Amino acid sequence: MFDDDGVAHAVPDHMLPVELPPTDSFSPRTFDPDDAMSDPESPLDRLDHWVHVELDLGDGRGRRRYRRETNVMPQWAGSCWYELRYLDPTNADRFVDRAVEEYWMGPKAPGHPGGVDLYVGGVEHAVLHLLYARFWHKVLFDLGHLSSKEPYHHLFNQGYILAAAFKDGREIYVDPEAVEERDGRFFFDGEEVSREWGKMGKSLKNGVSPDEIYDAYGADTLRLHEMAMGPLDASRPWETRDVVGMYRFLQRLWRNLVDEEGGGVRTDLPPIDGATDRLLHRTIHGVRTDMEAMRFNTAIAKLIELNNHLTKLGGCPLEIAERVVLLIAPLTPHLAEELWGMFGHAESLTYARFPTADPAMLVDDTIELPVQVNGKVRSRIVVATDAPDDVVSKAALADDKVVAALAGSSPKKLIVVPGRMVNIVV
């Protein structure tokens, strides 16, 4: 609390705890918009009978008038325990029911600290939200309110989206939209400016409004582009004109399934063949693996490869169409829901099982083996995966490039390394 001179005084131990008064005045904070130095008004600030008191703090100064501190809640307090309240937001008796907390955040096995399975956030959270959340969580655990020792089990730090920023001769950042490029140099209002890359934000004046991307390409395109830019944990430079690549991919995907004139599912879809079926299962396996490892960029690359194959085929066979939609759904939910409805589903695809690959379809029927002659690769042969060594040897010796490399000489040794190579010594 503070005296009339503004000097702070600690409340004596025998007066603790200081209990907050009841109030129903929680209307939005007010402040003077014309005074940058004015303080926001908290609900306690309105309770003058509690804020201003006369007390004897036992410091020899006698009974004096004091003003209580009204900023009693740290600004990070809400984010220090919100993950617990999310578990049980309507509970009027406790911040979280014990059984609910144990189910969602309790230890999964002996020695497991418990906590949310995965937390994705920027590195700046390490000394802000994450640090304070651990403090609060451990106190609540020590007091017996929680079954988990830690609030988060696994942390993943995503990289920054970087954008070009420009500074004039005064070292002041200028509006990138007004910068003109001429022969690799940059000019603002006729003056040459320097370019640098930095995290998008107001300070560098290099933020890109997502609303503009939504209007031009749609929200799904932006989501897909950001995830396809590179590994999730790496910082990547932003280039608006590159967004069109993902936009065209989604257009091709749409045309492989939808009759653009009629607006419904295409009726001229080609039948599925063995190569397409095998590629689908490999894509399912690859996308599942990449998603679990949060390698969204490589998952998207596999989906693009599958869609390119379908485009060459003339469209997406009806037998696999729904699985293709489910594969793209986590990345482009709006597009996927629209397609899912076209296939006659009244319920959201959120409740549909993600596709599972057939292990048998992941095994190659054939394999390509390099053939070395005196330590140098001269050719490559394709044989059945389970071909015996004598069949592989005959195929290697019959290859035209190997015959030319031998030049009529008889091999002294021929070694077949199963599944890897053929080595011929002359």
VEXLUMMAR-125091 format. One record per residue (C-alpha): residue number from 1; residue in three letters; chain; x, y, z. Coordinates in steps of 0.001 Angstrom, whole numbers, plus 524288, in hexadecimal, padded with zeros to 5 digits. Example, Ala and Ser with C-alpha at 12.3 -4.5 7.8 and 13.67 -1.06 7.14 Angstrom:
! VEXLUMMAR-125091
> torke,sero,voti,east,north,up
> 1,ALA,A,8300C,7EE6C,81E78;
> 2,SER,A,83566,7FBDC,81BE4;
***
This chain:
! VEXLUMMAR-125091
> torke,sero,voti,east,north,up
> 1,MET,A,80000,80000,80000;
> 2,PHE,A,8041C,80E25,7FE02;
> 3,ASP,A,8042E,819EF,806FF;
> 4,ASP,A,80070,827CB,80327;
> 5,ASP,A,80E2D,82A1C,7FDF9;
> 6,GLY,A,80D39,81E48,7F4EF;
> 7,VAL,A,816F9,81651,7FCDC;
> 8,ALA,A,8143B,807BA,7FCC5;
> 9,HIS,A,812BC,80052,8099E;
> 10,ALA,A,811EE,7F1B1,80BA4;
> 11,VAL,A,8062D,7EC53,812D3;
> 12,PRO,A,80A87,7E605,81FC0;
> 13,ASP,A,809C9,7D744,820A7;
> 14,HIS,A,7FF2D,7D79B,82AFA;
> 15,MET,A,7F636,7DEE4,8218B;
> 16,LEU,A,7F7A4,7D4A4,816ED;
> 17,PRO,A,7F0EF,7CFEE,80F10;
> 18,VAL,A,7EA79,7DC25,809C3;
> 19,GLU,A,7DD2A,7D747,8056E;
> 20,LEU,A,7D71D,7DD76,7F974;
> 21,PRO,A,7C972,7E31B,7FB3A;
> 22,PRO,A,7BD84,7DDAE,7F424;
> 23,THR,A,7B936,7E565,7E827;
> 24,ASP,A,7B0D2,7E3E7,7DC1C;
> 25,SER,A,7B70A,7EF4E,7D4F7;
> 26,PHE,A,7BEE0,7E8D0,7CA22;
> 27,SER,A,7BB86,7F18A,7BEAC;
> 28,PRO,A,7C653,7F435,7B49E;
> 29,ARG,A,7D1DD,7FC52,7B927;
> 30,THR,A,7D171,80AAF,7B619;
> 31,PHE,A,7DC95,81402,7B3AC;
> 32,ASP,A,7DF1D,8213C,7ADF0;
> 33,PRO,A,7E1F4,81F19,79F63;
> 34,ASP,A,7E87B,82C6C,79EA0;
> 35,ASP,A,7F1DE,829CA,7A9D8;
> 36,ALA,A,7FC41,81FBA,7A6B0;
> 37,MET,A,800B6,81FA5,7B4E9;
> 38,SER,A,7F378,81CB2,7BAF1;
> 39,ASP,A,7F1AE,80FB1,7C1DF;
> 40,PRO,A,7E6F9,80616,7BE51;
> 41,GLU,A,7DC1F,804EE,7C83C;
> 42,SER,A,7DAAB,7F7C9,7CF03;
> 43,PRO,A,7CE37,7F351,7D605;
> 44,LEU,A,7D505,7F5CA,7E31D;
> 45,ASP,A,7D7D4,803F2,7DF74;
> 46,ARG,A,7C92F,80684,7E013;
> 47,LEU,A,7C81E,801E3,7EE40;
> 48,ASP,A,7CCCB,80E1B,7F535;
> 49,HIS,A,7C903,8090E,802B9;
> 50,TRP,A,7D298,7FDD5,800FE;
> 51,VAL,A,7DD3A,8051B,7F99D;
> 52,HIS,A,7DF03,81013,8038D;
> 53,VAL,A,7E0A4,80B8E,811A1;
> 54,GLU,A,7E647,81037,81E83;
> 55,LEU,A,7EF58,8065C,824E3;
> 56,ASP,A,7FA4F,80544,82EC1;
> 57,LEU,A,8049C,7FCED,8284A;
> 58,GLY,A,80C71,7FBD0,834E5;
> 59,ASP,A,817FC,80333,82F63;
> 60,GLY,A,81788,80E0D,8399C;
> 61,ARG,A,8108B,8176E,8308F;
> 62,GLY,A,80371,8156E,8371C;
> 63,ARG,A,7F673,814D6,8304A;
> 64,ARG,A,7F754,81AC0,822D2;
> 65,ARG,A,7EFC5,81B4B,81625;
> 66,TYR,A,7F42B,811D6,80B68;
> 67,ARG,A,7F031,80E1E,7FDAE;
> 68,ARG,A,7EFF9,7FFAD,7FAC0;
> 69,GLU,A,7F646,7FA0B,7EE9A;
> 70,THR,A,7EB44,7F6C5,7E51C;
> 71,ASN,A,7F350,7EFEB,7DABF;
> 72,VAL,A,7F2CE,7E2EC,7E1D5;
> 73,MET,A,7F291,7D9B8,7D623;
> 74,PRO,A,7FEE1,7D83D,7CDC8;
> 75,GLN,A,7FC5D,7DA7A,7BF73;
> 76,TRP,A,80089,7CC7E,7BC42;
> 77,ALA,A,7F7C9,7C64D,7C691;
> 78,GLY,A,7ED25,7C241,7BD1A;
> 79,SER,A,7F687,7BB32,7B415;
> 80,CYS,A,7FD3C,7B472,7BF86;
> 81,TRP,A,7F217,7AAE3,7C1C0;
> 82,TYR,A,7E899,7AC28,7B665;
> 83,GLU,A,7EBB1,79E72,7B16E;
> 84,LEU,A,7E5F4,79931,7BE22;
> 85,ARG,A,7D978,7A107,7BD1A;
> 86,TYR,A,7D77C,79CC4,7AF0A;
> 87,LEU,A,7D5FF,78EE2,7B428;
> 88,ASP,A,7CA0F,7925A,7BC65;
> 89,PRO,A,7C546,7A016,7B8CC;
> 90,THR,A,7B78F,79F04,7BE86;
> 91,ASN,A,7BB5E,799FF,7CBF5;
> 92,ALA,A,7B624,7A38E,7D619;
> 93,ASP,A,7BC31,79C9D,7E1CC;
> 94,ARG,A,7CA7B,79A9D,7DDEE;
> 95,PHE,A,7D39F,79FFE,7D3A7;
> 96,VAL,A,7D436,79208,7CE62;
> 97,ASP,A,7CE40,78557,7D2F4;
> 98,ARG,A,7D86D,77BE1,7D825;
> 99,ALA,A,7D3E6,7708B,7CFBC;
> 100,VAL,A,7D359,77905,7C384;
> 101,GLU,A,7E119,77E4B,7C5C8;
> 102,GLU,A,7E667,770AF,7C82D;
> 103,TYR,A,7DFFE,76B6C,7BBD2;
> 104,TRP,A,7E54B,77600,7B2D2;
> 105,MET,A,7F211,779F3,7B944;
> 106,GLY,A,7F59F,76F4E,7C2D5;
> 107,PRO,A,801D4,766CE,7C141;
> 108,LYS,A,8005F,75D0E,7B622;
> 109,ALA,A,809A7,75323,7BC40;
> 110,PRO,A,81297,751BC,7C81D;
> 111,GLY,A,81CEA,75C5D,7C77E;
> 112,HIS,A,8150E,7647A,7BDC6;
> 113,PRO,A,813AD,772A4,7C2BD;
> 114,GLY,A,8065B,77477,7BC6A;
> 115,GLY,A,801E0,780F3,7B5FF;
> 116,VAL,A,7FC75,784EF,7A8C9;
> 117,ASP,A,801B3,77BB3,79E51;
> 118,LEU,A,806FF,7865B,79579;
> 119,TYR,A,8094C,794F5,796A6;
> 120,VAL,A,80CB5,79C9C,78A62;
> 121,GLY,A,811C8,7AA64,78C5D;
> 122,GLY,A,81C7C,7B3F7,78902;
> 123,VAL,A,8297B,7B443,7901E;
> 124,GLU,A,8258A,7C113,79691;
> 125,HIS,A,81BDD,7B954,79ED4;
> 126,ALA,A,826F0,7B2A2,7A615;
> 127,VAL,A,82902,7BE35,7AF38;
> 128,LEU,A,81AF2,7C2D4,7AF62;
> 129,HIS,A,80F3A,7B9E4,7AF32;
> 130,LEU,A,8164B,7ACD0,7B078;
> 131,LEU,A,81EBE,7B0C7,7BBF4;
> 132,TYR,A,81390,7B691,7C3BF;
> 133,ALA,A,80A58,7AB67,7C04B;
> 134,ARG,A,81419,7A1CC,7C60F;
> 135,PHE,A,814FE,7A9D8,7D28D;
> 136,TRP,A,80646,7A9FF,7D45D;
> 137,HIS,A,804B1,79BC1,7D09E;
> 138,LYS,A,80F0B,796FB,7DA11;
> 139,VAL,A,80917,79EC8,7E546;
> 140,LEU,A,7FBAB,79919,7E263;
> 141,PHE,A,801C8,78B86,7E1BF;
> 142,ASP,A,808D7,78D76,7EEBD;
> 143,LEU,A,7FBEB,791D3,7F4CC;
> 144,GLY,A,7F588,7853A,7F02D;
> 145,HIS,A,7EC68,78B20,7E614;
> 146,LEU,A,7F298,78484,7DA24;
> 147,SER,A,7F731,776EF,7D687;
> 148,SER,A,8012B,77B8C,7CC74;
> 149,LYS,A,80E3B,7817B,7D00E;
> 150,GLU,A,80FBB,788D8,7C352;
> 151,PRO,A,805E3,790D6,7BB57;
> 152,TYR,A,80B7D,78CA7,7AE22;
> 153,HIS,A,811CC,77FD1,7AA70;
> 154,HIS,A,817E8,78354,79D59;
> 155,LEU,A,81BBB,790B4,79814;
> 156,PHE,A,81D83,7941B,789C8;
> 157,ASN,A,822AD,7A19D,7861D;
> 158,GLN,A,81E3E,7A603,778B6;
> 159,GLY,A,82697,7AF23,7709C;
> 160,TYR,A,82382,7BD10,76CCD;
> 161,ILE,A,81D7C,7C1DA,76036;
> 162,LEU,A,82711,7CC11,75B8E;
> 163,ALA,A,823CA,7D765,752A0;
> 164,ALA,A,82BA1,7E1EB,74BD4;
> 165,ALA,A,82D28,7EEBD,75316;
> 166,PHE,A,832DF,7FB4D,74D98;
> 167,LYS,A,83A31,8067C,75427;
> 168,ASP,A,83CEC,813F2,74EB8;
> 169,GLY,A,8490F,81C27,750EC;
> 170,ARG,A,84449,8200C,75E6F;
> 171,GLU,A,843CA,8119B,76276;
> 172,ILE,A,83504,812A0,7633A;
> 173,TYR,A,82C88,807A7,75E11;
> 174,VAL,A,82386,80B19,752C4;
> 175,ASP,A,81755,8050B,74D03;
> 176,PRO,A,81B76,7F935,744B5;
> 177,GLU,A,80F6D,7FAC2,73C22;
> 178,ALA,A,814A2,807E3,73777;
> 179,VAL,A,82246,802A5,7345D;
> 180,GLU,A,825CB,8011D,7260A;
> 181,GLU,A,8303B,7F7A3,72126;
> 182,ARG,A,838FF,7FBAA,715E5;
> 183,ASP,A,843DB,7F2B3,7112C;
> 184,GLY,A,845B0,7EC74,71E7E;
> 185,ARG,A,8455B,7F978,725D3;
> 186,PHE,A,83A1B,7FECD,72DCB;
> 187,PHE,A,8344D,80C6F,72E34;
> 188,PHE,A,82A6B,81330,736DE;
> 189,ASP,A,82508,82041,732AB;
> 190,GLY,A,8308A,821CA,72948;
> 191,GLU,A,83AC9,81ED4,733C6;
> 192,GLU,A,8427D,8122D,733E5;
> 193,VAL,A,83FCD,809C2,73FD3;
> 194,SER,A,84649,7FDB5,74567;
> 195,ARG,A,83F87,7F0A2,746BC;
> 196,GLU,A,8404D,7E6FA,75200;
> 197,TRP,A,83883,7DB34,75672;
> 198,GLY,A,831E2,7DA67,763A1;
> 199,LYS,A,82675,7D4B7,76B11;
> 200,MET,A,8199C,7DA54,7665C;
> 201,GLY,A,814DB,7E4FB,76F5A;
> 202,LYS,A,8112C,7F313,77162;
> 203,SER,A,81EC7,7F763,7755C;
> 204,LEU,A,8247F,7F3EE,76800;
> 205,LYS,A,81826,7F7F5,760C6;
> 206,ASN,A,81919,7EB29,75952;
> 207,GLY,A,80C9D,7E443,75D7E;
> 208,VAL,A,8043D,7DE21,752DF;
> 209,SER,A,7F5A1,7DE42,7556F;
> 210,PRO,A,7EFE7,7D095,75443;
> 211,ASP,A,7E2FD,7D6C4,7504C;
> 212,GLU,A,7E8EE,7DAA7,7434B;
> 213,ILE,A,7ED57,7CC9E,740DA;
> 214,TYR,A,7DFF8,7C770,744DE;
> 215,ASP,A,7D938,7D076,73B4B;
> 216,ALA,A,7E248,7CCE0,7301A;
> 217,TYR,A,7E4A3,7BE56,73255;
> 218,GLY,A,7DC99,7B96D,73DE2;
> 219,ALA,A,7E04C,7B58D,74BBC;
> 220,ASP,A,7E3C1,7A789,74805;
> 221,THR,A,7EDBC,7AC2E,73E25;
> 222,LEU,A,7F47E,7B490,74862;
> 223,ARG,A,7F4AF,7A966,75234;
> 224,LEU,A,7FA53,7A031,74811;
> 225,HIS,A,8048F,7A9D3,74350;
> 226,GLU,A,80995,7ACB4,750EF;
> 227,MET,A,80AFF,79E50,75401;
> 228,ALA,A,8115A,79B48,746EC;
> 229,MET,A,81BA4,7A607,74817;
> 230,GLY,A,8251F,79D61,74F8B;
> 231,PRO,A,8271C,795EC,75C45;
> 232,LEU,A,81E22,79AC6,76709;
> 233,ASP,A,82969,79DBB,77035;
> 234,ALA,A,830DF,7A5D1,76629;
> 235,SER,A,82F2A,7B452,76382;
> 236,ARG,A,82B49,7B71B,7557C;
> 237,PRO,A,82A97,7C37F,74D46;
> 238,TRP,A,81D29,7C78B,74889;
> 239,GLU,A,81A7B,7CA4B,73A45;
> 240,THR,A,80C47,7CD48,736EB;
> 241,ARG,A,80D98,7C9B0,728A1;
> 242,ASP,A,8114C,7BBC1,72C5B;
> 243,VAL,A,803B2,7B961,73208;
> 244,VAL,A,7FE76,7B707,72468;
> 245,GLY,A,80595,7A9E2,723F4;
> 246,MET,A,7FCFE,7A3F0,72E80;
> 247,TYR,A,7F120,7AA95,7288C;
> 248,ARG,A,7F362,7A38A,71BA6;
> 249,PHE,A,7F576,796A6,722AB;
> 250,LEU,A,7E82B,797D4,72949;
> 251,GLN,A,7E1E0,79BB4,71C6E;
> 252,ARG,A,7E74E,78F73,715F8;
> 253,LEU,A,7E2C6,78720,7216F;
> 254,TRP,A,7D520,78CEE,72059;
> 255,ARG,A,7D47C,78A64,711B4;
> 256,ASN,A,7D8B3,77C4A,713CD;
> 257,LEU,A,7CC61,77A2F,71BE1;
> 258,VAL,A,7C242,7845D,71826;
> 259,ASP,A,7BB0D,78760,70B92;
> 260,GLU,A,7BD2A,79605,70AE5;
> 261,GLU,A,7B1A7,79802,701C5;
> 262,GLY,A,7A7C4,78FDD,70954;
> 263,GLY,A,7AD84,7926C,716BD;
> 264,GLY,A,7AC85,78450,71B53;
> 265,VAL,A,7B551,77867,71BE6;
> 266,ARG,A,7BA9E,774E3,70E99;
> 267,THR,A,7B3E7,7697B,707CA;
> 268,ASP,A,7BF03,76709,6FE49;
> 269,LEU,A,7C929,76315,70857;
> 270,PRO,A,7D2A9,758AC,70383;
> 271,PRO,A,7D348,74B15,709AF;
> 272,ILE,A,7DE27,74862,71351;
> 273,ASP,A,7EA25,740F2,70EC0;
> 274,GLY,A,7F4BD,739DB,7163B;
> 275,ALA,A,7FEA5,744EA,71582;
> 276,THR,A,7F4E3,74EDA,71AB0;
> 277,ASP,A,7F07E,745F6,725B4;
> 278,ARG,A,7FE8B,7437C,729C3;
> 279,LEU,A,801E5,751F8,72952;
> 280,LEU,A,7F5EC,7551E,7319C;
> 281,HIS,A,7FA03,74BBD,73C61;
> 282,ARG,A,807EA,750D1,73C21;
> 283,THR,A,802A7,75EA6,73D28;
> 284,ILE,A,7F9F6,75AD8,7489F;
> 285,HIS,A,80588,754AD,74F97;
> 286,GLY,A,80E62,76035,74C9F;
> 287,VAL,A,80489,76A93,7508C;
> 288,ARG,A,80168,76371,75D43;
> 289,THR,A,80FCF,7625F,76097;
> 290,ASP,A,812A9,77085,75D26;
> 291,MET,A,806D8,775B4,7648B;
> 292,GLU,A,80ABA,76E7E,770ED;
> 293,ALA,A,81858,7745A,76FE0;
> 294,MET,A,812B5,781D3,76C88;
> 295,ARG,A,8195F,781C3,75F47;
> 296,PHE,A,80E11,7887C,75880;
> 297,ASN,A,81649,78D30,74D15;
> 298,THR,A,81A35,77F66,7490A;
> 299,ALA,A,80C41,77A7B,74B15;
> 300,ILE,A,80794,784FF,741B2;
> 301,ALA,A,81216,78132,737DA;
> 302,LYS,A,80CF5,77332,73804;
> 303,LEU,A,7FF05,777F0,735D8;
> 304,ILE,A,80375,7804C,72A69;
> 305,GLU,A,80A3A,7746F,72486;
> 306,LEU,A,7FDC5,76C70,725E2;
> 307,ASN,A,7F578,7773C,71FFB;
> 308,ASN,A,7FEC2,778C9,7147C;
> 309,HIS,A,7FD2F,76A3D,711E6;
> 310,LEU,A,7EE58,76B88,7127D;
> 311,THR,A,7EEC8,7770D,70920;
> 312,LYS,A,7F658,76ED8,6FF20;
> 313,LEU,A,7EC99,763E8,7014E;
> 314,GLY,A,7E183,76D15,6FDA9;
> 315,GLY,A,7DB93,76EAC,70B31;
> 316,CYS,A,7DA5E,76812,71854;
> 317,PRO,A,7D43C,75A74,717D8;
> 318,LEU,A,7C7AC,75A08,71FAF;
> 319,GLU,A,7CC92,74E4B,72793;
> 320,ILE,A,7D707,7569B,72E1C;
> 321,ALA,A,7D0EE,76430,72D85;
> 322,GLU,A,7CC4D,76480,73BA1;
> 323,ARG,A,7D985,7601A,740B6;
> 324,VAL,A,7E021,76ADC,738E9;
> 325,VAL,A,7D6F0,774CB,73F1A;
> 326,LEU,A,7D9D0,76FAB,74CCA;
> 327,LEU,A,7E86D,77091,74A1D;
> 328,ILE,A,7E7B8,77EFE,746D1;
> 329,ALA,A,7DDD1,78237,75187;
> 330,PRO,A,7E74B,78592,75CB7;
> 331,LEU,A,7EE34,78F2F,753B4;
> 332,THR,A,7E2AD,7953B,74C71;
> 333,PRO,A,7D69B,792EE,754EB;
> 334,HIS,A,7CD46,79C08,74DAA;
> 335,LEU,A,7CFDB,79623,74049;
> 336,ALA,A,7CF54,78855,745C8;
> 337,GLU,A,7C243,78A8A,74CAE;
> 338,GLU,A,7BC83,78FDA,74010;
> 339,LEU,A,7C106,783DB,73879;
> 340,TRP,A,7BCA4,77AAF,74359;
> 341,GLY,A,7AEEC,78029,7426B;
> 342,MET,A,7AEF7,77E2C,733B8;
> 343,PHE,A,7B111,76FA7,735F9;
> 344,GLY,A,7A44A,76F28,73D78;
> 345,HIS,A,7A8F6,76FEB,74B8A;
> 346,ALA,A,7A013,7778D,754A0;
> 347,GLU,A,7A98C,7767F,76013;
> 348,SER,A,7B679,77DC4,76092;
> 349,LEU,A,7C29F,77666,75C5D;
> 350,THR,A,7C7F6,779DB,769D1;
> 351,TYR,A,7C1BD,76D2C,76E76;
> 352,ALA,A,7C702,764D6,76353;
> 353,ARG,A,7D2E3,75C37,76570;
> 354,PHE,A,7DF70,7608F,75F1A;
> 355,PRO,A,7E37F,75719,75439;
> 356,THR,A,7EC6C,74BAB,75772;
> 357,ALA,A,7F608,745D2,74DD0;
> 358,ASP,A,7F619,7376F,74A3C;
> 359,PRO,A,803BF,7326F,74DEE;
> 360,ALA,A,803A8,7292F,74257;
> 361,MET,A,8027B,734CE,73931;
> 362,LEU,A,80ECA,73AEB,73EAF;
> 363,VAL,A,817A6,72FEE,73A22;
> 364,ASP,A,81E14,731AA,72CD7;
> 365,ASP,A,81C35,726DE,722C1;
> 366,THR,A,828F3,72AA4,71C3E;
> 367,ILE,A,8359D,730E1,7204A;
> 368,GLU,A,84027,7384E,718ED;
> 369,LEU,A,84E0B,733E4,71B88;
> 370,PRO,A,85AAC,73AA9,71738;
> 371,VAL,A,8646F,73205,7102B;
> 372,GLN,A,872E9,734BD,71279;
> 373,VAL,A,87DDC,73027,7099D;
> 374,ASN,A,88B2D,73120,71037;
> 375,GLY,A,88589,73A70,71A59;
> 376,LYS,A,87EEF,743B7,710E8;
> 377,VAL,A,87030,74438,70EC2;
> 378,ARG,A,86DC0,740C9,70096;
> 379,SER,A,85F27,73E5C,7006B;
> 380,ARG,A,852D3,73BEB,7084E;
> 381,ILE,A,849B9,73052,7072C;
> 382,VAL,A,83BC4,72E52,70BA5;
> 383,VAL,A,83875,7210B,71161;
> 384,ALA,A,82DD2,71B1C,719CD;
> 385,THR,A,82F6A,71E56,7282A;
> 386,ASP,A,83032,70FF9,72BC8;
> 387,ALA,A,83879,70BD4,7201D;
> 388,PRO,A,842E8,7019C,723AC;
> 389,ASP,A,8514A,704E2,721E4;
> 390,ASP,A,852D4,6FCDB,71570;
> 391,VAL,A,847B7,70427,70ECF;
> 392,VAL,A,84DAF,71135,712E8;
> 393,SER,A,85B02,70CD0,70DC0;
> 394,LYS,A,85575,70903,70086;
> 395,ALA,A,84E29,715EB,6FF72;
> 396,ALA,A,85A9F,71D85,7027F;
> 397,LEU,A,862ED,71615,6F89C;
> 398,ALA,A,8586D,717A8,6EE1D;
> 399,ASP,A,8579D,7266C,6EFA4;
> 400,ASP,A,85CCD,72D60,6E371;
> 401,LYS,A,864ED,73750,6EAFF;
> 402,VAL,A,86B17,72CB1,6F34B;
> 403,VAL,A,86E25,72495,6E71A;
> 404,ALA,A,874D2,73068,6E127;
> 405,ALA,A,87C8E,732DA,6EDA9;
> 406,LEU,A,88136,724B7,6EE1A;
> 407,ALA,A,885AF,72590,6DFDD;
> 408,GLY,A,885D5,716D0,6DE6B;
> 409,SER,A,88D1C,71423,6EB0E;
> 410,SER,A,8881F,709C4,6F46B;
> 411,PRO,A,88564,70E27,70252;
> 412,LYS,A,88E96,70907,70CC2;
> 413,LYS,A,8847E,70BAC,71741;
> 414,LEU,A,87626,70F49,71767;
> 415,ILE,A,870A4,71312,724A2;
> 416,VAL,A,8623D,715DB,726F7;
> 417,VAL,A,85F7B,71E15,7330F;
> 418,PRO,A,850DC,71B3E,7350B;
> 419,GLY,A,8488C,7274B,733A0;
> 420,ARG,A,85439,7303A,731B3;
> 421,MET,A,85D3D,72DBC,72613;
> 422,VAL,A,86466,724A6,71CD2;
> 423,ASN,A,87347,72513,71C91;
> 424,ILE,A,87AE4,71F47,71128;
> 425,VAL,A,8899A,71DDC,71167;
> 426,VAL,A,890AC,71BA1,7046D;
***
